[in-house]
Amino acid sequence: MSRTIEAKEHDRLAMQAALDAEKTQPERNRLGQFATPTALAEDVLQYAESLLPPAVKVQFLDPAIGTGSFYSALLKVFPKKRIAEALGFELDPHYGKPATHFWKDTGLALKLADFTQATPSPRFNLMICNPPYVRHHHLHNGEKTRLQLRTQQASGIKMSGLAGLYCHFLGLSHAWMAEGGIAGWLIPSEFMDVNYGQAVKRYLLDRVTLLHIHRFDPNDVQFADALVSSAVVWFKNESPPPDHKVNFTFGGTLLHPKLSRLVSTRALGREPKWTRFPVSDIRSRETVPTLADFFEIKRGIATGDNSFFILSEEEIAARSLPREVFTPILPSPRYLQQDEVRTRKDGSPDIDRRLFLLDTKLSEEEICKRFPALYAYLEEGKTQGLHERYLCKHRSLWYGQENRPPAPIVCTYLGRGDTKSGRPFRFILNSSRATVANVYLALYPTPLMAREMTRDSKLLRKVWDALNKLSAGTLLGEGRVYGGGLHKLEPRELSNVPAAFILDLLPQNSIPRRSRQLGLFAEA
């Protein structure tokens, strides 16, 4: 690499920093403006160079070029004589105008225009892009409809209304690619797990040949100002061959990953969570029992305002509020050190931080007559506008709570894969009458599982102990991950955790052990 290109990149970074400083963080978040770091851009272009035949002239397109981090890397990796054309689109003149001046006379054609509105020309054999990460709720309905229509025309795939702008960029780009062209997209890895990502995955499996998905270690956030886990998706604009396998890699760099695994497109078509790879093996969900076969899993209560609806014993006494309208509730995981919650004689949890949830079905008229202090407290909440908040406003009683009876086992909702204990999520045995807020998932035994627990009084403890011994990979493979290594489990995701170990804990003469017919667990 010549010193001229090094110096040019140094100047570009200074320009990028100055331009970023002129915008607020919320402005850049709303527009999805997160510049690609130099080292990452160079890693992407070096990998792209390994995918292109040596004699092929490069026709390069970046649909969201910003100040040109990928173009700078292109000049570093490819000899200038090999670059036949380079085109970039930038919607925001705040970045586009300085970048146009900065790259003049270098061979880059930079258009200050909206890529999603441009007329496609299918001549580009190297498409590299870090598209704007704009969430769907920042797109008004008319814009969503327009994007859905244009994306379907370009790629044959209709995106979900919940899809972010980056999904539309990827689909729209199909109409710009030459036959056999290579594309590398730096996008959030969440598309691999969430429902709106299904359309993207169909496109990658059906319309093109998916070559490689590299997922960066979420503990190594690629964008310091965006809490998002990133992946680079590589594909070729040609129909996939039969029995095709995709290279899934994780950690390290594109050329030197820490982990890798080849996964058939047939298996990918059946697997709803692609982030299981390359860490986890392929499994047949039809033959492997999951937690859903033994437990109904629900999110804890969303109160609408924990500070108002959840009170301590001291606060209840100080306000002379009636204890009979409160039910015990477990504190958030950071305040609950133990993994087993024992009960007091009154059914409340025997823990240091004892909290209670306001939970009554009495009307305000009844409360006014019977409990004046509670009525005054509710009026206080109204002066704060609590009754107009979304959750409260859509209840039959604005202060009424969801029906969440105490669950014998609860699981933390958020966790990290690098904890000292090695457990990203905690399973807590709850012997009390305490319910839980939405920072937990509640596990309720199915009828047949409850029957087995009646037959074996130690079964619940055995299951709880086994759950806490599950490998981190088993749980992380079902959840979703965000930048910084934060993992989350939704009820459906925890339900999908393999649970053959529970069958092994059941007596030999139990119905499930005898029949092995998993559908029995769903029966009343």
C-alpha positions as CSV (number, residue, x, y, z in Angstrom):
1,M,0.0,0.0,0.0
2,S,1.4,3.4,-0.9
3,R,1.9,6.1,1.7
4,T,-0.5,8.3,-0.3
5,I,-3.4,5.9,0.4
6,E,-2.4,5.7,4.1
7,A,-2.4,9.4,4.4
8,K,-5.7,9.7,2.5
9,E,-7.4,7.3,4.9
10,H,-5.9,9.3,7.9
11,D,-7.5,12.4,6.5
12,R,-10.8,10.7,5.9
13,L,-11.0,9.5,9.5
14,A,-10.4,13.1,10.6
15,M,-13.2,14.3,8.3
16,Q,-15.5,11.6,9.6
17,A,-14.9,12.5,13.2
18,A,-15.5,16.2,12.6
19,L,-18.7,15.5,10.7
20,D,-20.0,13.1,13.4
21,A,-19.3,15.7,16.1
22,E,-21.6,18.2,14.3
23,K,-24.6,15.8,14.8
24,T,-26.1,14.6,18.0
25,Q,-26.1,10.9,18.9
26,P,-30.0,10.7,18.7
27,E,-29.8,12.2,15.2
28,R,-27.3,9.7,14.0
29,N,-29.2,6.8,15.7
30,R,-32.5,7.8,14.0
31,L,-30.8,7.8,10.6
32,G,-28.7,4.7,11.2
33,Q,-25.4,6.5,10.6
34,F,-22.6,4.3,12.0
35,A,-19.4,4.6,10.1
36,T,-17.4,1.4,9.4
37,P,-14.0,1.3,11.2
38,T,-10.9,1.2,9.0
39,A,-9.6,-2.2,10.1
40,L,-13.0,-3.8,9.6
41,A,-13.4,-2.2,6.1
42,E,-10.0,-3.5,5.1
43,D,-10.8,-6.9,6.4
44,V,-14.0,-7.0,4.3
45,L,-12.3,-5.9,1.1
46,Q,-9.4,-8.3,1.6
47,Y,-12.0,-11.1,1.9
48,A,-13.8,-9.8,-1.2
49,E,-10.6,-10.0,-3.1
50,S,-10.3,-13.7,-2.3
51,L,-13.7,-14.3,-3.8
52,L,-13.2,-12.6,-7.2
53,P,-11.3,-14.3,-10.0
54,P,-7.9,-12.6,-10.4
55,A,-8.4,-11.4,-14.0
56,V,-11.8,-9.9,-13.4
57,K,-12.1,-6.1,-13.5
58,V,-13.9,-4.7,-10.5
59,Q,-17.1,-2.7,-10.9
60,F,-17.7,-1.6,-7.4
61,L,-21.0,-0.3,-5.8
62,D,-21.6,1.0,-2.2
63,P,-25.3,2.0,-1.8
64,A,-24.6,3.8,1.4
65,I,-21.1,5.1,1.1
66,G,-21.0,7.8,3.8
67,T,-17.5,9.3,3.7
68,G,-16.1,6.2,1.8
69,S,-14.6,3.8,4.3
70,F,-15.1,0.8,1.9
71,Y,-13.9,2.8,-1.1
72,S,-10.8,3.7,0.8
73,A,-10.2,0.0,1.6
74,L,-10.9,-0.9,-2.1
75,L,-8.1,1.4,-3.2
76,K,-5.8,-0.2,-0.6
77,V,-6.6,-3.8,-1.5
78,F,-7.1,-3.7,-5.3
79,P,-4.6,-2.2,-7.8
80,K,-6.0,0.9,-9.5
81,K,-5.7,-0.7,-12.9
82,R,-8.1,-3.4,-11.8
83,I,-10.9,-1.0,-10.8
84,A,-13.0,-0.4,-13.8
85,E,-15.7,1.6,-12.0
86,A,-16.7,2.7,-8.5
87,L,-20.1,4.2,-7.7
88,G,-21.5,5.2,-4.3
89,F,-24.8,6.6,-3.1
90,E,-25.2,8.9,-0.1
91,L,-28.5,10.4,0.9
92,D,-27.3,12.9,3.6
93,P,-25.5,15.9,2.1
94,H,-23.9,16.5,5.5
95,Y,-21.6,13.5,4.7
96,G,-22.1,13.3,0.9
97,K,-20.9,16.8,-0.1
98,P,-17.6,16.7,1.9
99,A,-17.0,13.1,0.6
100,T,-17.6,14.2,-3.0
101,H,-15.0,16.9,-2.7
102,F,-12.6,14.6,-0.8
103,W,-12.6,11.8,-3.4
104,K,-12.7,13.9,-6.5
105,D,-10.2,12.8,-9.2
106,T,-9.9,9.3,-7.7
107,G,-12.3,7.6,-10.0
108,L,-15.3,7.5,-7.6
109,A,-18.7,8.6,-8.9
110,L,-20.5,9.7,-5.7
111,K,-24.2,10.4,-6.2
112,L,-26.0,12.6,-3.6
113,A,-29.2,10.6,-3.9
114,D,-31.5,8.1,-2.2
115,F,-30.4,4.6,-3.3
116,T,-33.9,3.3,-2.7
117,Q,-35.3,5.7,-5.3
118,A,-32.6,5.2,-8.0
119,T,-33.1,3.3,-11.2
120,P,-31.1,0.1,-11.1
121,S,-28.4,-0.9,-13.6
122,P,-27.3,-4.6,-13.2
123,R,-23.6,-4.2,-14.0
124,F,-21.8,-4.3,-10.7
125,N,-19.8,-7.4,-9.8
126,L,-18.7,-6.2,-6.3
127,M,-21.3,-4.8,-4.0
128,I,-20.0,-3.9,-0.5
129,C,-22.3,-2.0,2.0
130,N,-22.9,-1.1,5.6
131,P,-26.5,0.0,5.1
132,P,-28.3,2.5,7.4
133,Y,-29.5,0.7,10.5
134,V,-32.9,2.5,10.7
135,R,-35.5,0.5,12.7
136,H,-39.0,0.1,11.2
137,H,-40.7,2.5,13.7
138,H,-38.7,5.4,12.2
139,L,-40.2,4.6,8.8
140,H,-43.7,6.1,8.3
141,N,-46.3,3.8,6.7
142,G,-46.2,5.4,3.2
143,E,-42.5,4.9,3.1
144,K,-42.8,1.3,4.3
145,T,-45.3,0.6,1.6
146,R,-43.1,2.1,-1.1
147,L,-40.0,0.2,0.1
148,Q,-41.9,-3.1,0.3
149,L,-43.1,-2.7,-3.3
150,R,-39.8,-1.7,-4.7
151,T,-37.9,-4.4,-2.8
152,Q,-40.4,-7.1,-4.0
153,Q,-39.9,-5.8,-7.6
154,A,-36.1,-6.0,-7.3
155,S,-35.7,-9.3,-5.5
156,G,-39.0,-11.1,-5.6
157,I,-39.2,-11.0,-1.8
158,K,-41.8,-9.0,0.2
159,M,-40.3,-7.7,3.4
160,S,-42.2,-7.7,6.7
161,G,-43.6,-4.4,7.9
162,L,-41.2,-4.8,10.9
163,A,-38.1,-5.0,8.8
164,G,-35.5,-2.3,9.2
165,L,-34.2,-0.2,6.3
166,Y,-31.1,-2.3,6.0
167,C,-33.3,-5.3,4.9
168,H,-34.8,-3.2,2.0
169,F,-31.3,-2.0,1.0
170,L,-30.2,-5.6,0.7
171,G,-33.2,-6.6,-1.4
172,L,-33.1,-3.6,-3.6
173,S,-29.5,-4.2,-4.4
174,H,-30.4,-7.4,-6.3
175,A,-31.4,-5.4,-9.3
176,W,-28.0,-3.8,-9.4
177,M,-25.9,-6.9,-9.4
178,A,-24.3,-8.5,-12.5
179,E,-24.7,-12.2,-13.0
180,G,-22.2,-14.0,-10.9
181,G,-21.4,-10.8,-8.9
182,I,-20.3,-10.9,-5.3
183,A,-21.9,-9.0,-2.4
184,G,-20.7,-8.4,1.1
185,W,-23.2,-6.8,3.6
186,L,-22.2,-5.6,7.0
187,I,-25.6,-5.9,8.8
188,P,-27.0,-6.6,12.3
189,S,-27.0,-10.3,13.1
190,E,-30.5,-10.1,14.5
191,F,-32.0,-10.9,11.1
192,M,-30.8,-14.5,11.7
193,D,-33.2,-15.0,14.6
194,V,-36.2,-12.6,14.5
195,N,-39.4,-13.1,12.6
196,Y,-38.9,-10.2,10.2
197,G,-35.6,-11.7,9.1
198,Q,-37.4,-14.7,7.5
199,A,-37.8,-12.9,4.2
200,V,-34.1,-12.0,4.2
201,K,-33.2,-15.6,4.8
202,R,-35.6,-16.8,2.0
203,Y,-33.8,-14.4,-0.4
204,L,-30.4,-15.7,0.7
205,L,-31.5,-19.4,0.3
206,D,-33.6,-19.1,-2.8
207,R,-32.5,-16.2,-5.0
208,V,-28.7,-16.3,-4.6
209,T,-25.9,-18.6,-3.5
210,L,-25.2,-17.8,0.1
211,L,-21.5,-18.3,0.6
212,H,-20.5,-17.2,4.0
213,I,-21.9,-15.6,7.2
214,H,-19.3,-14.3,9.6
215,R,-20.6,-13.2,13.0
216,F,-18.4,-11.0,15.1
217,D,-17.9,-11.8,18.8
218,P,-20.6,-9.6,20.5
219,N,-18.2,-8.8,23.2
220,D,-16.2,-7.0,20.6
221,V,-18.6,-4.3,19.4
222,Q,-17.7,-3.2,15.9
223,F,-19.4,0.2,16.3
224,A,-18.6,2.0,19.5
225,D,-21.7,4.1,19.2
226,A,-24.2,1.4,18.3
227,L,-25.3,-1.4,20.7
228,V,-25.7,-4.0,17.9
229,S,-24.1,-7.4,17.1
230,S,-22.8,-7.4,13.6
231,A,-22.4,-10.0,10.8
232,V,-21.0,-9.9,7.3
233,V,-23.1,-11.8,4.8
234,W,-21.5,-12.9,1.5
235,F,-23.4,-14.2,-1.5
236,K,-23.1,-14.7,-5.2
237,N,-25.7,-13.6,-7.7
238,E,-26.5,-17.1,-9.1
239,S,-28.8,-19.9,-8.4
240,P,-27.7,-22.1,-5.5
241,P,-26.3,-25.5,-6.6
242,P,-27.8,-28.7,-5.2
243,D,-26.6,-29.9,-1.8
244,H,-24.9,-26.5,-1.2
245,K,-23.3,-25.8,2.1
246,V,-22.7,-22.4,3.7
247,N,-19.7,-21.4,5.7
248,F,-20.6,-20.1,9.2
249,T,-17.8,-18.5,11.1
250,F,-17.5,-16.7,14.4
251,G,-15.0,-14.4,16.1
252,G,-11.6,-13.3,14.9
253,T,-11.5,-11.9,11.4
254,L,-13.1,-13.0,8.1
255,L,-10.0,-14.6,6.9
256,H,-9.0,-16.0,10.3
257,P,-12.1,-16.8,12.4
258,K,-12.1,-18.5,15.7
259,L,-14.8,-21.0,14.8
260,S,-16.2,-22.3,11.6
261,R,-18.8,-24.9,10.4
262,L,-20.3,-25.8,7.1
263,V,-24.1,-26.0,7.2
264,S,-26.3,-27.3,4.3
265,T,-28.9,-24.9,2.9
266,R,-31.4,-27.7,3.5
267,A,-30.7,-27.6,7.2
268,L,-30.8,-23.8,7.2
269,G,-34.3,-23.9,5.6
270,R,-35.5,-25.8,8.7
271,E,-33.6,-23.9,11.3
272,P,-35.3,-20.7,12.7
273,K,-32.2,-19.5,14.5
274,W,-29.1,-19.2,12.4
275,T,-27.0,-17.7,15.2
276,R,-26.8,-21.2,16.6
277,F,-24.0,-21.7,14.0
278,P,-21.1,-22.4,14.0
279,V,-21.2,-23.1,17.8
280,S,-24.0,-25.7,17.8
281,D,-24.7,-28.8,15.8
282,I,-27.6,-29.3,13.4
283,R,-30.5,-31.1,15.1
284,S,-33.8,-32.4,14.1
285,R,-36.5,-30.6,16.0
286,E,-39.0,-33.2,15.2
287,T,-37.3,-35.8,17.4
288,V,-35.8,-33.7,20.2
289,P,-38.0,-32.8,23.1
290,T,-37.9,-29.1,24.2
291,L,-38.8,-27.3,27.3
292,A,-42.2,-26.5,25.7
293,D,-43.1,-30.2,26.1
294,F,-42.8,-29.9,29.9
295,F,-43.5,-26.2,30.7
296,E,-45.6,-23.4,29.5
297,I,-43.4,-20.4,29.6
298,K,-44.6,-16.8,30.0
299,R,-43.1,-13.4,30.4
300,G,-43.4,-11.8,33.8
301,I,-45.8,-8.9,34.5
302,A,-45.3,-5.6,32.8
303,T,-46.7,-3.3,35.5
304,G,-46.7,0.0,33.6
305,D,-44.6,1.7,36.3
306,N,-42.7,-0.4,38.8
307,S,-41.9,2.5,41.1
308,F,-45.6,3.1,41.6
309,F,-47.1,-0.4,41.6
310,I,-44.3,-2.3,43.4
311,L,-43.7,-1.2,47.0
312,S,-41.7,-2.4,50.0
313,E,-43.2,-3.4,53.3
314,E,-42.1,-0.1,54.8
315,E,-43.7,1.9,52.1
316,I,-47.0,0.1,52.4
317,A,-47.0,0.6,56.2
318,A,-46.0,4.3,55.9
319,R,-48.9,5.0,53.6
320,S,-51.4,2.8,55.7
321,L,-52.2,0.8,52.5
322,P,-54.2,-2.4,52.9
323,R,-51.9,-5.5,52.6
324,E,-54.8,-7.5,51.2
325,V,-54.5,-5.7,47.8
326,F,-50.8,-6.6,47.5
327,T,-49.2,-9.8,46.3
328,P,-45.6,-10.7,46.9
329,I,-43.2,-10.2,43.9
330,L,-39.6,-11.1,43.5
331,P,-37.0,-8.3,43.2
332,S,-35.0,-7.9,40.0
333,P,-32.2,-10.4,39.5
334,R,-29.4,-8.1,40.7
335,Y,-31.1,-7.9,44.1
336,L,-31.8,-11.6,44.3
337,Q,-28.6,-13.3,45.2
338,Q,-29.9,-16.8,45.9
339,D,-31.1,-19.3,43.2
340,E,-33.6,-20.8,45.6
341,V,-36.4,-18.7,47.2
342,R,-37.9,-20.3,50.3
343,T,-41.2,-19.3,51.8
344,R,-42.4,-17.8,55.0
345,K,-45.5,-19.0,56.8
346,D,-47.6,-16.4,55.0
347,G,-46.4,-17.5,51.6
348,S,-44.2,-14.5,51.0
349,P,-40.5,-15.1,50.0
350,D,-38.0,-15.5,52.7
351,I,-35.5,-13.0,51.3
352,D,-33.9,-9.7,52.4
353,R,-35.5,-7.4,49.8
354,R,-39.2,-8.0,50.2
355,L,-41.4,-6.3,47.6
356,F,-45.2,-6.4,46.9
357,L,-47.2,-5.7,43.8
358,L,-50.4,-3.6,43.9
359,D,-52.9,-6.1,42.4
360,T,-56.6,-5.7,42.9
361,K,-59.8,-6.2,40.8
362,L,-61.8,-3.8,43.0
363,S,-63.3,-0.8,41.2
364,E,-62.3,2.7,42.2
365,E,-65.8,3.2,43.8
366,E,-65.3,0.1,46.0
367,I,-61.7,1.2,46.9
368,C,-63.0,4.7,47.8
369,K,-65.5,3.2,50.2
370,R,-63.3,0.5,51.8
371,F,-59.7,1.8,51.5
372,P,-59.5,5.6,51.5
373,A,-55.7,5.6,51.8
374,L,-55.4,3.4,48.7
375,Y,-57.9,5.6,46.8
376,A,-55.7,8.6,47.7
377,Y,-52.7,6.7,46.4
378,L,-54.4,6.0,43.1
379,E,-55.4,9.6,42.7
380,E,-51.7,10.5,43.3
381,G,-50.9,8.2,40.4
382,K,-53.4,9.9,38.2
383,T,-51.9,13.3,38.9
384,Q,-48.6,11.8,37.5
385,G,-50.5,10.7,34.4
386,L,-50.0,7.0,35.0
387,H,-53.6,6.1,34.0
388,E,-52.9,7.6,30.5
389,R,-49.8,5.5,29.8
390,Y,-50.1,2.9,27.1
391,L,-50.2,-0.3,29.3
392,C,-52.5,1.2,32.0
393,K,-54.8,2.9,29.5
394,H,-55.5,-0.4,27.7
395,R,-56.5,-2.3,30.9
396,S,-60.1,-2.7,32.1
397,L,-58.8,-1.2,35.4
398,W,-55.8,1.0,34.8
399,Y,-54.2,-0.3,38.0
400,G,-55.1,-3.9,37.4
401,Q,-52.3,-6.4,36.6
402,E,-52.0,-9.4,34.3
403,N,-52.8,-12.8,35.7
404,R,-49.4,-14.3,36.6
405,P,-49.7,-16.8,39.5
406,P,-46.4,-17.8,41.2
407,A,-44.3,-20.1,39.1
408,P,-42.2,-22.9,40.7
409,I,-39.2,-22.0,38.4
410,V,-38.4,-18.7,37.0
411,C,-35.6,-17.7,34.6
412,T,-33.7,-14.4,34.2
413,Y,-34.6,-12.7,30.9
414,L,-31.3,-11.0,30.2
415,G,-27.8,-12.3,30.7
416,R,-24.2,-12.2,29.5
417,G,-22.1,-15.1,28.1
418,D,-19.0,-14.1,29.9
419,T,-20.2,-14.3,33.6
420,K,-17.8,-15.7,36.2
421,S,-20.3,-18.5,36.9
422,G,-20.4,-19.5,33.2
423,R,-24.2,-19.2,33.4
424,P,-25.7,-16.5,31.1
425,F,-29.2,-17.1,32.6
426,R,-30.2,-18.2,36.1
427,F,-33.0,-20.6,36.9
428,I,-34.5,-19.9,40.3
429,L,-36.5,-22.4,42.3
430,N,-39.5,-20.5,43.8
431,S,-41.3,-22.1,46.7
432,S,-43.1,-18.9,47.7
433,R,-46.3,-17.2,46.4
434,A,-44.3,-14.5,44.8
435,T,-45.0,-13.6,41.2
436,V,-42.4,-12.0,38.9
437,A,-42.0,-8.8,36.8
438,N,-41.0,-8.9,33.1
439,V,-37.3,-9.2,33.9
440,Y,-38.1,-12.9,34.4
441,L,-39.6,-15.7,32.5
442,A,-42.1,-17.9,34.4
443,L,-42.1,-21.7,33.9
444,Y,-45.4,-23.4,34.6
445,P,-45.6,-27.2,34.4
446,T,-47.9,-28.7,31.8
447,P,-50.7,-30.9,33.2
448,L,-48.8,-34.2,32.5
449,M,-45.6,-32.7,34.0
450,A,-47.5,-31.5,37.0
451,R,-48.9,-35.1,37.4
452,E,-45.4,-36.5,37.3
453,M,-44.3,-33.9,39.9
454,T,-47.1,-35.1,42.2
455,R,-45.9,-38.7,41.9
456,D,-42.3,-37.7,42.6
457,S,-41.9,-34.9,45.1
458,K,-38.2,-34.4,44.3
459,L,-38.8,-34.1,40.5
460,L,-39.1,-30.3,40.5
461,R,-35.8,-29.9,42.3
462,K,-34.1,-32.4,40.0
463,V,-35.3,-30.4,36.9
464,W,-34.3,-27.1,38.4
465,D,-30.8,-28.5,39.2
466,A,-30.5,-29.8,35.6
467,L,-31.6,-26.5,34.1
468,N,-28.8,-24.7,35.9
469,K,-26.3,-27.2,34.6
470,L,-27.2,-26.6,30.9
471,S,-24.3,-25.5,28.9
472,A,-24.1,-21.8,28.1
473,G,-24.1,-22.7,24.4
474,T,-27.4,-24.6,24.7
475,L,-29.1,-21.5,26.0
476,L,-27.3,-18.9,24.0
477,G,-28.0,-20.8,20.8
478,E,-31.7,-20.2,21.3
479,G,-31.6,-16.6,22.4
480,R,-30.6,-13.4,20.6
481,V,-27.5,-11.3,21.2
482,Y,-26.8,-7.6,21.2
483,G,-23.6,-5.6,21.0
484,G,-21.5,-5.8,24.2
485,G,-22.4,-9.5,24.7
486,L,-25.9,-8.9,26.1
487,H,-28.1,-11.9,25.5
488,K,-31.9,-12.1,25.7
489,L,-34.4,-15.0,25.9
490,E,-38.0,-14.6,24.9
491,P,-40.6,-17.1,26.1
492,R,-40.7,-18.8,22.7
493,E,-36.9,-19.0,22.6
494,L,-36.6,-20.6,26.0
495,S,-39.4,-23.0,25.0
496,N,-37.2,-24.2,22.1
497,V,-34.3,-25.2,24.4
498,P,-33.6,-29.0,24.0
499,A,-34.8,-30.9,27.1
500,A,-34.3,-34.6,26.6
501,F,-32.6,-34.6,30.0
502,I,-36.1,-34.1,31.6
503,L,-37.3,-37.4,30.1
504,D,-34.3,-39.1,31.8
505,L,-35.4,-37.7,35.2
506,L,-38.9,-39.2,34.9
507,P,-39.7,-42.6,36.4
508,Q,-39.5,-45.6,34.0
509,N,-43.2,-46.3,34.3
510,S,-44.3,-42.7,33.5
511,I,-46.5,-42.0,30.5
512,P,-43.9,-39.8,28.7
513,R,-41.0,-42.3,29.3
514,R,-43.1,-45.2,28.1
515,S,-44.6,-43.6,25.1
516,R,-42.0,-41.0,24.1
517,Q,-44.8,-39.3,22.3
518,L,-44.1,-35.7,22.9
519,G,-47.5,-34.5,22.0
520,L,-48.9,-36.0,25.2
521,F,-47.3,-33.2,27.2
522,A,-49.6,-30.7,25.6
523,E,-52.8,-32.6,26.6
524,A,-54.9,-31.5,29.6
